[in-house]
Amino acid sequence: MKQSQLFTKTLRSIDKEEKSISTQFLLKSSFIYKELAGAYVYLPLGLRVLNKINDIIREEMNAIGGQELFLTSLQNPELWKKTDRWGDESVDNWFRTKLKNNTELGLSFTHEEPLTNLMKNYISSYKDLPKFAYQIQTKFRNELRAKGGIMRCREFLMKDMYSFCRDQKEHEIFYEKSKQAYINVFERCGLGDITYLTFASGGVFSKYSHEFQTLAKNGEDTIYVDKKRKLAVNKEVYNDEVLNNLNLDKKDLIEERAVEVGNIFTLGYKFSTALDLQFTNENGVKQNVFMGSYGIGPGRVMGTIAEIYNDKNGLMWPKNVSPFNVHLLDFRTNKDDKFYNILQKNNIEVLYDDRNENPGVKLKDADLIGIYYRFILSDKLGDKIELKKRTDKTNQILSQKESLDLLKKEFFK
């Protein structure tokens, strides 16, 4: 992409109500646009980051047997009444709307009910199980407060997966696989070292659920971390009984602030019982399906990355989620597209700053946008390239071939 053709521009000032550093930088760099409180537009650069996160999630979900589908946002209240989740007394953040014939509908905030009901068409025998279905789809939650940028929205993207198993034992096998898949996702997104498997309340479904919490000084949650064991406990279940049960020692735990970037739950028979999702076992006896739920918020992951990876000048995207591999800045008097075309032919993702701006403006914008590599073309360098990782303090001077070889090694291992 040529930057001169990009319709968005970096901003020098934004709404002073935005307090989080991630939201400030995402707005200034025009990765996102605030439509209204709790609802954000993903602009071209931001959508590239979001899509890369989604692709990582897809690859890891597919690797453990997930099958992607796309459910409706409009929800039939009759299904939700069967599980007692339609009324405000049980779920207080519904968005509801009405058709012209006065029929009431909901806007999805999660999808256990409709997917369980759908699976009645495809699951009837033990031979049909297990099955694992997921989607990456828009959710709507009527949050009382929506002041966390893309970290806490009223309209947001969610990867929600649901497992359908013969029994708890089969479920637990998949549950462990999902833990590792989530660890892989956050590792690939650049959050692996600071994201902890965290024990949290299991509610009515199980003794514990598991959250994936990323350390962040402005995080909403308080967790207690055992860094050696790479485990944590959410403050909501932090007590002596839980610590003894998990074989954790208080003296090994450090209190930290964190952001929940994912969670996994055992659902058991709650939804299959209420919605009559059954299968016939090997002995011809009908049984309810045993279920689980697994969520990741891609937008929240993106916001968390932006919250962690920045300096005073702007964003610093990790390699796998950077909107482009290279930001190519052209300071030459007589610009041409030769090296830009070479990069493209070698499948290097490049944002080419071909604008007629002075070098200071281009450098400031490059720091703000935070692409993984920055390459500079200038008259004084001749055929050489000045290159630097966004996270590095020092530059290198290499030939065009050496620069290209470095990129191939970095991105096509």
C-alpha positions as CSV (number, residue, x, y, z in Angstrom):
1,M,0.0,0.0,0.0
2,K,1.2,3.5,-0.8
3,Q,0.7,5.9,2.1
4,S,-0.2,8.7,-0.3
5,Q,-3.3,6.7,-1.2
6,L,-4.3,5.8,2.3
7,F,-7.4,7.8,3.1
8,T,-6.7,8.0,6.8
9,K,-4.2,10.3,8.4
10,T,-2.4,10.4,11.8
11,L,-3.9,12.8,14.3
12,R,-2.1,15.2,16.7
13,S,-5.0,15.5,19.1
14,I,-7.9,13.3,20.2
15,D,-10.8,13.4,22.6
16,K,-9.5,14.1,26.1
17,E,-11.9,11.7,27.6
18,E,-9.9,8.8,26.3
19,K,-7.7,7.8,29.3
20,S,-6.1,4.5,28.3
21,I,-2.7,4.8,26.5
22,S,-3.7,2.1,24.0
23,T,-6.9,3.9,22.9
24,Q,-5.0,7.2,22.6
25,F,-2.4,5.7,20.3
26,L,-4.9,3.7,18.3
27,L,-6.9,6.8,17.7
28,K,-3.9,9.1,16.9
29,S,-2.5,6.6,14.4
30,S,-5.9,6.1,12.8
31,F,-6.2,2.4,13.5
32,I,-9.6,2.9,14.9
33,Y,-12.3,5.6,14.9
34,K,-14.8,6.2,17.7
35,E,-18.3,6.1,16.4
36,L,-19.8,6.5,19.9
37,A,-19.1,5.3,23.4
38,G,-18.4,1.5,23.2
39,A,-18.5,1.3,19.4
40,Y,-15.4,1.7,17.3
41,V,-14.7,1.5,13.5
42,Y,-11.6,-0.5,12.5
43,L,-9.9,1.6,9.9
44,P,-7.6,0.0,7.2
45,L,-4.5,-0.2,9.3
46,G,-6.4,-1.4,12.4
47,L,-8.4,-4.0,10.4
48,R,-5.1,-5.5,9.1
49,V,-4.0,-6.0,12.7
50,L,-7.4,-7.4,13.7
51,N,-7.4,-9.8,10.8
52,K,-4.0,-11.1,11.6
53,I,-5.2,-11.8,15.2
54,N,-8.3,-13.5,13.8
55,D,-6.1,-15.6,11.4
56,I,-3.9,-16.8,14.3
57,I,-7.0,-17.7,16.3
58,R,-8.5,-19.6,13.3
59,E,-5.3,-21.6,12.8
60,E,-5.1,-22.7,16.4
61,M,-8.8,-23.5,16.7
62,N,-8.7,-25.5,13.4
63,A,-5.7,-27.4,14.7
64,I,-7.7,-28.8,17.6
65,G,-10.6,-29.8,15.4
66,G,-12.7,-26.6,15.4
67,Q,-15.1,-26.0,12.5
68,E,-15.9,-22.4,11.8
69,L,-19.5,-21.2,11.2
70,F,-21.3,-17.8,11.4
71,L,-24.4,-17.6,13.5
72,T,-27.0,-14.8,13.4
73,S,-26.9,-11.7,15.6
74,L,-30.7,-11.5,15.8
75,Q,-31.9,-13.8,18.6
76,N,-35.2,-15.7,19.1
77,P,-36.3,-14.9,22.7
78,E,-38.1,-18.3,23.0
79,L,-34.7,-20.2,23.1
80,W,-33.4,-17.9,25.8
81,K,-36.5,-18.2,27.9
82,K,-35.9,-22.0,28.1
83,T,-32.6,-21.4,29.8
84,D,-33.9,-18.4,31.9
85,R,-31.5,-15.9,30.3
86,W,-34.0,-13.6,28.6
87,G,-35.1,-11.4,31.5
88,D,-33.1,-8.5,32.9
89,E,-33.2,-10.1,36.3
90,S,-30.9,-12.9,35.0
91,V,-29.0,-11.0,32.2
92,D,-29.0,-7.3,32.6
93,N,-27.0,-6.3,29.5
94,W,-29.3,-7.4,26.7
95,F,-29.9,-5.2,23.7
96,R,-33.5,-5.8,22.5
97,T,-35.3,-4.6,19.5
98,K,-38.7,-5.1,17.9
99,L,-39.9,-6.0,14.4
100,K,-42.6,-3.9,12.7
101,N,-45.1,-6.6,13.7
102,N,-44.1,-5.9,17.4
103,T,-42.2,-9.2,17.8
104,E,-39.4,-8.8,20.2
105,L,-35.9,-9.9,19.3
106,G,-32.5,-9.8,21.0
107,L,-29.0,-8.8,19.7
108,S,-26.6,-11.6,20.6
109,F,-24.4,-11.3,23.6
110,T,-23.3,-15.0,23.4
111,H,-24.4,-18.0,21.5
112,E,-24.8,-21.1,23.7
113,E,-28.6,-21.3,23.2
114,P,-28.9,-20.9,19.4
115,L,-25.9,-23.2,18.6
116,T,-27.2,-25.9,21.0
117,N,-30.6,-25.7,19.3
118,L,-28.9,-25.8,15.9
119,M,-26.9,-28.9,16.8
120,K,-30.2,-30.8,17.4
121,N,-30.3,-31.1,13.6
122,Y,-26.9,-32.8,13.4
123,I,-26.3,-34.7,16.6
124,S,-28.4,-37.8,17.4
125,S,-25.9,-40.7,17.9
126,Y,-22.7,-41.2,19.8
127,K,-21.1,-41.6,16.4
128,D,-21.8,-37.8,15.8
129,L,-19.7,-36.8,18.8
130,P,-17.5,-35.1,19.7
131,K,-17.9,-31.9,17.7
132,F,-16.3,-28.5,18.1
133,A,-17.8,-25.4,16.4
134,Y,-16.7,-21.8,16.6
135,Q,-17.2,-18.4,15.1
136,I,-15.7,-15.0,15.0
137,Q,-18.7,-12.8,15.1
138,T,-20.1,-9.5,16.5
139,K,-21.6,-9.4,20.0
140,F,-23.7,-6.7,21.7
141,R,-23.6,-6.0,25.4
142,N,-25.4,-3.1,27.0
143,E,-22.5,-2.2,29.3
144,L,-23.2,0.4,31.9
145,R,-19.7,1.8,31.5
146,A,-17.9,1.7,28.2
147,K,-14.8,3.7,28.8
148,G,-12.0,1.3,28.0
149,G,-11.7,1.9,24.3
150,I,-11.7,-1.4,22.4
151,M,-11.0,-3.3,25.6
152,R,-14.6,-2.9,26.8
153,C,-17.2,-2.2,24.1
154,R,-21.0,-2.4,23.6
155,E,-20.4,-3.8,20.1
156,F,-17.3,-6.0,19.7
157,L,-15.9,-9.1,18.0
158,M,-15.8,-12.4,19.8
159,K,-14.3,-15.8,19.0
160,D,-16.6,-18.2,20.7
161,M,-16.2,-21.9,20.5
162,Y,-18.5,-24.6,21.9
163,S,-17.7,-28.2,22.4
164,F,-20.2,-31.1,22.3
165,C,-19.0,-34.3,23.9
166,R,-20.4,-37.7,25.0
167,D,-19.4,-37.2,28.6
168,Q,-17.2,-35.3,31.0
169,K,-14.2,-37.5,30.3
170,E,-14.3,-36.7,26.6
171,H,-14.9,-33.1,27.4
172,E,-11.8,-32.9,29.7
173,I,-9.6,-34.2,26.9
174,F,-10.7,-31.4,24.6
175,Y,-10.6,-28.8,27.4
176,E,-6.9,-29.5,28.0
177,K,-6.3,-29.2,24.2
178,S,-8.0,-25.8,24.3
179,K,-5.8,-24.6,27.1
180,Q,-2.7,-25.2,25.0
181,A,-4.3,-23.7,21.9
182,Y,-5.0,-20.5,23.8
183,I,-1.5,-20.4,25.1
184,N,-0.3,-20.8,21.5
185,V,-2.6,-17.9,20.4
186,F,-1.2,-15.5,23.0
187,E,2.4,-16.6,22.4
188,R,2.0,-15.9,18.6
189,C,0.4,-12.5,19.3
190,G,3.4,-11.4,21.4
191,L,1.7,-11.8,24.8
192,G,3.0,-15.2,25.8
193,D,5.5,-14.2,28.5
194,I,3.0,-12.0,30.4
195,T,-0.2,-14.0,30.0
196,Y,-1.1,-16.5,32.8
197,L,-3.6,-19.3,33.0
198,T,-5.7,-18.0,35.8
199,F,-8.1,-19.9,38.1
200,A,-11.5,-18.1,38.4
201,S,-15.0,-18.9,39.6
202,G,-16.6,-21.8,37.8
203,G,-20.1,-20.6,38.7
204,V,-22.8,-23.2,38.6
205,F,-21.0,-25.3,36.0
206,S,-17.8,-26.5,37.6
207,K,-15.4,-25.8,40.5
208,Y,-13.2,-23.5,38.4
209,S,-13.2,-21.8,35.1
210,H,-9.9,-20.7,33.5
211,E,-9.1,-17.2,32.4
212,F,-6.1,-16.0,30.4
213,Q,-4.9,-12.8,32.1
214,T,-2.3,-10.5,30.6
215,L,-0.3,-8.4,33.0
216,A,-1.0,-4.7,32.4
217,K,-0.7,-1.9,34.9
218,N,-4.1,-0.4,33.9
219,G,-5.9,-3.8,33.8
220,E,-9.4,-4.1,35.3
221,D,-8.6,-7.3,37.2
222,T,-6.5,-8.2,40.2
223,I,-4.7,-11.5,40.1
224,Y,-2.1,-13.3,42.2
225,V,0.7,-14.8,40.1
226,D,3.1,-17.7,40.7
227,K,5.6,-16.7,38.0
228,K,7.6,-20.0,38.3
229,R,4.6,-22.2,37.7
230,K,3.1,-19.8,35.2
231,L,-0.3,-19.9,37.1
232,A,-2.5,-17.3,38.7
233,V,-5.6,-17.0,40.8
234,N,-8.2,-14.3,40.3
235,K,-8.9,-12.1,43.3
236,E,-12.6,-13.3,43.3
237,V,-11.5,-16.8,44.4
238,Y,-8.4,-16.0,46.3
239,N,-8.6,-17.7,49.7
240,D,-6.7,-20.3,51.7
241,E,-9.0,-23.2,50.6
242,V,-8.4,-22.4,46.9
243,L,-4.7,-22.0,47.3
244,N,-4.4,-25.4,49.2
245,N,-6.5,-27.0,46.5
246,L,-4.2,-25.7,43.8
247,N,-1.1,-26.4,45.8
248,L,-0.1,-22.7,45.7
249,D,1.9,-21.0,48.4
250,K,1.0,-17.4,49.3
251,K,4.7,-16.5,49.7
252,D,5.2,-17.4,46.0
253,L,2.3,-15.2,44.7
254,I,2.6,-11.6,43.5
255,E,-0.4,-9.3,43.2
256,E,-0.7,-7.9,39.7
257,R,-3.2,-5.9,37.6
258,A,-4.2,-7.7,34.4
259,V,-6.5,-7.8,31.4
260,E,-8.7,-10.9,30.7
261,V,-8.0,-11.8,27.1
262,G,-9.7,-15.2,27.0
263,N,-11.6,-17.7,29.1
264,I,-12.7,-21.3,28.9
265,F,-15.7,-22.9,30.8
266,T,-17.2,-26.2,31.5
267,L,-20.9,-25.9,30.8
268,G,-21.9,-29.5,31.5
269,Y,-25.5,-30.3,30.8
270,K,-27.2,-27.0,31.5
271,F,-27.9,-26.0,27.9
272,S,-28.4,-29.5,26.5
273,T,-30.9,-30.3,29.2
274,A,-32.9,-27.1,28.8
275,L,-32.9,-27.3,25.0
276,D,-33.2,-31.1,24.7
277,L,-29.9,-31.8,22.9
278,Q,-29.5,-35.6,23.2
279,F,-27.7,-38.5,21.6
280,T,-28.3,-42.2,21.7
281,N,-25.3,-44.1,23.2
282,E,-23.8,-47.4,22.2
283,N,-26.4,-49.2,24.3
284,G,-29.3,-47.4,22.7
285,V,-29.9,-45.2,25.7
286,K,-30.6,-41.5,25.3
287,Q,-28.2,-39.1,27.0
288,N,-27.7,-35.4,27.2
289,V,-24.6,-33.9,25.5
290,F,-21.8,-32.6,27.7
291,M,-20.8,-29.0,26.7
292,G,-18.0,-26.5,27.1
293,S,-17.5,-22.8,26.0
294,Y,-14.3,-21.1,25.0
295,G,-14.0,-17.3,24.3
296,I,-11.4,-14.9,23.0
297,G,-12.0,-11.2,22.2
298,P,-9.8,-10.3,19.2
299,G,-10.4,-6.6,19.7
300,R,-9.5,-6.9,23.3
301,V,-6.4,-8.8,22.4
302,M,-5.5,-6.0,20.0
303,G,-6.1,-3.3,22.6
304,T,-4.0,-5.3,25.1
305,I,-1.1,-5.5,22.7
306,A,-1.3,-1.8,22.1
307,E,-1.4,-1.2,25.9
308,I,1.7,-3.3,26.4
309,Y,3.8,-2.5,23.3
310,N,4.3,1.3,23.1
311,D,6.7,4.0,24.1
312,K,6.4,7.8,24.3
313,N,6.4,8.1,20.5
314,G,3.7,5.5,19.6
315,L,2.9,1.9,19.0
316,M,5.4,-1.0,18.7
317,W,3.6,-4.0,17.1
318,P,5.0,-7.5,17.5
319,K,6.0,-9.2,14.3
320,N,3.0,-11.5,13.8
321,V,0.4,-8.8,14.2
322,S,2.1,-5.8,12.7
323,P,-0.2,-4.3,10.0
324,F,2.8,-4.5,7.6
325,N,6.2,-6.2,7.7
326,V,7.9,-3.0,6.7
327,H,7.3,0.7,6.7
328,L,9.3,2.0,3.7
329,L,10.1,5.8,4.1
330,D,11.3,7.5,0.9
331,F,13.3,10.7,1.6
332,R,14.8,10.9,-1.9
333,T,14.4,14.0,-4.2
334,N,13.5,11.8,-7.2
335,K,11.3,9.0,-5.9
336,D,10.6,5.8,-7.8
337,D,8.8,2.5,-6.9
338,K,11.6,0.1,-7.8
339,F,12.5,-1.2,-4.3
340,Y,8.8,-1.0,-3.3
341,N,8.0,-3.3,-6.2
342,I,10.8,-5.7,-5.4
343,L,9.4,-6.1,-1.8
344,Q,5.9,-6.7,-3.2
345,K,7.2,-9.3,-5.7
346,N,8.8,-11.1,-2.8
347,N,5.5,-11.2,-0.8
348,I,6.8,-8.7,1.8
349,E,3.9,-6.7,3.2
350,V,5.0,-3.0,2.9
351,L,3.5,0.4,3.6
352,Y,5.3,2.8,1.3
353,D,5.5,6.4,2.5
354,D,5.8,8.1,-0.8
355,R,4.3,11.3,0.4
356,N,5.8,14.7,-0.3
357,E,6.4,15.4,3.4
358,N,9.6,16.3,5.2
359,P,11.6,13.5,6.9
360,G,10.7,14.7,10.4
361,V,6.9,14.2,9.7
362,K,7.5,10.8,8.1
363,L,9.6,9.6,11.0
364,K,7.1,10.9,13.6
365,D,4.3,9.1,11.8
366,A,6.3,5.9,11.5
367,D,7.0,5.8,15.2
368,L,3.3,6.5,16.0
369,I,2.0,3.7,13.6
370,G,4.7,1.3,15.0
371,I,5.2,-1.2,12.1
372,Y,7.7,-3.9,13.0
373,Y,10.5,-2.8,10.6
374,R,11.3,0.7,9.2
375,F,13.3,1.1,6.0
376,I,14.6,4.4,4.8
377,L,15.6,5.4,1.3
378,S,17.6,8.7,1.0
379,D,19.9,10.5,-1.4
380,K,22.9,10.2,0.9
381,L,22.6,6.4,1.2
382,G,22.6,5.9,-2.6
383,D,21.6,2.2,-3.2
384,K,21.8,1.3,0.5
385,I,19.0,1.0,3.0
386,E,18.8,2.3,6.5
387,L,16.8,-0.1,8.6
388,K,15.7,-0.5,12.1
389,K,13.2,-2.5,14.1
390,R,10.6,-0.4,15.9
391,T,11.8,-1.7,19.2
392,D,15.6,-1.2,18.5
393,K,17.6,1.9,19.4
394,T,20.2,1.5,16.6
395,N,20.0,1.5,12.8
396,Q,21.8,-0.8,10.3
397,I,22.9,0.1,6.8
398,L,22.6,-2.7,4.3
399,S,22.4,-3.2,0.6
400,Q,19.0,-3.8,-1.0
401,K,19.8,-7.5,-1.4
402,E,20.9,-7.8,2.2
403,S,17.8,-6.0,3.3
404,L,15.6,-8.3,1.3
405,D,17.4,-11.4,2.5
406,L,16.9,-10.3,6.1
407,L,13.2,-9.9,5.6
408,K,12.9,-13.3,3.9
409,K,14.7,-14.9,6.8
410,E,12.5,-13.0,9.4
411,F,9.1,-13.6,7.8
412,F,9.5,-16.9,5.8
413,K,11.4,-19.2,8.2
